[in-house]
Amino acid sequence: MIPGFFIEKQTDYEMEYAFSPNAFVDFMMIQSNVNAIVESGEVNESAAREWMRKSLEPIFGSNEKQLVFYGYSRYIRRA
């Protein structure tokens, strides 16, 4: 934690978002681990997108899916 502050409260949450297969691939393309590989030149963007589309086809088909993301918010206060 940051010196001089303490966690007063933490709230856990889950958020649901609906994604089409292409929208989910777009979302995954902005993730840091994907960015690192594409920016390093190890894999080009179109190859990464195609690999994801093929990998996700058994899960999504051509349908939209509701996905759940878990997270938390911490409320901090100066000591």
C-alpha positions as YAML, in Angstrom:
chain: A
units: angstrom
residues:
- id: 1
  name: MET
  ca: [0.00, 0.00, 0.00]
- id: 2
  name: ILE
  ca: [1.00, 3.63, -0.27]
- id: 3
  name: PRO
  ca: [2.65, 5.00, 2.87]
- id: 4
  name: GLY
  ca: [0.32, 7.35, 4.73]
- id: 5
  name: PHE
  ca: [-2.86, 5.74, 3.36]
- id: 6
  name: PHE
  ca: [-4.97, 2.73, 4.34]
- id: 7
  name: ILE
  ca: [-7.72, 0.72, 2.69]
- id: 8
  name: GLU
  ca: [-10.98, 1.80, 4.24]
- id: 9
  name: LYS
  ca: [-13.19, -0.49, 2.21]
- id: 10
  name: GLN
  ca: [-13.07, -2.89, -0.71]
- id: 11
  name: THR
  ca: [-16.06, -3.63, -2.90]
- id: 12
  name: ASP
  ca: [-16.04, -6.67, -5.15]
- id: 13
  name: TYR
  ca: [-18.19, -6.66, -8.25]
- id: 14
  name: GLU
  ca: [-18.99, -8.50, -11.41]
- id: 15
  name: MET
  ca: [-19.96, -6.89, -14.69]
- id: 16
  name: GLU
  ca: [-21.68, -8.59, -17.58]
- id: 17
  name: TYR
  ca: [-21.02, -7.57, -21.16]
- id: 18
  name: ALA
  ca: [-22.44, -8.98, -24.35]
- id: 19
  name: PHE
  ca: [-19.92, -9.62, -27.14]
- id: 20
  name: SER
  ca: [-20.27, -10.79, -30.70]
- id: 21
  name: PRO
  ca: [-17.34, -12.96, -31.80]
- id: 22
  name: ASN
  ca: [-15.75, -10.04, -33.69]
- id: 23
  name: ALA
  ca: [-16.31, -7.58, -30.83]
- id: 24
  name: PHE
  ca: [-14.62, -9.98, -28.42]
- id: 25
  name: VAL
  ca: [-11.62, -10.36, -30.75]
- id: 26
  name: ASP
  ca: [-11.42, -6.54, -30.93]
- id: 27
  name: PHE
  ca: [-11.50, -6.40, -27.12]
- id: 28
  name: MET
  ca: [-8.77, -9.03, -26.82]
- id: 29
  name: MET
  ca: [-6.56, -7.15, -29.29]
- id: 30
  name: ILE
  ca: [-6.20, -4.29, -26.77]
- id: 31
  name: GLN
  ca: [-4.96, -6.59, -23.98]
- id: 32
  name: SER
  ca: [-1.33, -5.99, -23.02]
- id: 33
  name: ASN
  ca: [-0.11, -9.53, -23.65]
- id: 34
  name: VAL
  ca: [-1.54, -9.50, -27.19]
- id: 35
  name: ASN
  ca: [-0.19, -5.99, -27.82]
- id: 36
  name: ALA
  ca: [3.28, -7.06, -26.72]
- id: 37
  name: ILE
  ca: [3.40, -9.96, -29.18]
- id: 38
  name: VAL
  ca: [2.01, -7.91, -32.08]
- id: 39
  name: GLU
  ca: [4.25, -4.90, -31.39]
- id: 40
  name: SER
  ca: [7.32, -7.13, -31.12]
- id: 41
  name: GLY
  ca: [6.63, -8.40, -34.63]
- id: 42
  name: GLU
  ca: [6.45, -12.00, -33.39]
- id: 43
  name: VAL
  ca: [2.89, -12.26, -34.77]
- id: 44
  name: ASN
  ca: [1.16, -9.84, -37.10]
- id: 45
  name: GLU
  ca: [-2.24, -8.40, -36.21]
- id: 46
  name: SER
  ca: [-4.23, -10.21, -38.90]
- id: 47
  name: ALA
  ca: [-2.71, -13.58, -37.92]
- id: 48
  name: ALA
  ca: [-3.54, -12.94, -34.25]
- id: 49
  name: ARG
  ca: [-7.12, -12.00, -35.13]
- id: 50
  name: GLU
  ca: [-7.56, -15.07, -37.34]
- id: 51
  name: TRP
  ca: [-6.14, -17.40, -34.67]
- id: 52
  name: MET
  ca: [-8.55, -15.95, -32.08]
- id: 53
  name: ARG
  ca: [-11.55, -16.20, -34.41]
- id: 54
  name: LYS
  ca: [-10.82, -19.86, -35.14]
- id: 55
  name: SER
  ca: [-10.10, -20.67, -31.49]
- id: 56
  name: LEU
  ca: [-13.30, -19.00, -30.29]
- id: 57
  name: GLU
  ca: [-15.61, -20.41, -32.97]
- id: 58
  name: PRO
  ca: [-16.52, -23.53, -30.93]
- id: 59
  name: ILE
  ca: [-17.48, -21.26, -28.01]
- id: 60
  name: PHE
  ca: [-19.24, -18.41, -29.82]
- id: 61
  name: GLY
  ca: [-20.31, -19.89, -33.12]
- id: 62
  name: SER
  ca: [-21.81, -16.84, -34.78]
- id: 63
  name: ASN
  ca: [-23.78, -15.88, -31.68]
- id: 64
  name: GLU
  ca: [-23.39, -13.15, -29.13]
- id: 65
  name: LYS
  ca: [-22.31, -14.31, -25.66]
- id: 66
  name: GLN
  ca: [-22.79, -12.71, -22.27]
- id: 67
  name: LEU
  ca: [-19.42, -12.67, -20.46]
- id: 68
  name: VAL
  ca: [-18.78, -11.92, -16.79]
- id: 69
  name: PHE
  ca: [-15.81, -9.88, -15.59]
- id: 70
  name: TYR
  ca: [-14.85, -9.80, -11.92]
- id: 71
  name: GLY
  ca: [-13.09, -6.93, -10.22]
- id: 72
  name: TYR
  ca: [-12.90, -4.76, -7.15]
- id: 73
  name: SER
  ca: [-12.72, -1.14, -6.08]
- id: 74
  name: ARG
  ca: [-10.67, -0.07, -3.09]
- id: 75
  name: TYR
  ca: [-11.47, 3.06, -1.15]
- id: 76
  name: ILE
  ca: [-8.38, 4.52, 0.47]
- id: 77
  name: ARG
  ca: [-8.02, 7.20, 3.09]
- id: 78
  name: ARG
  ca: [-5.10, 9.25, 4.26]
- id: 79
  name: ALA
  ca: [-3.90, 7.98, 7.65]
...
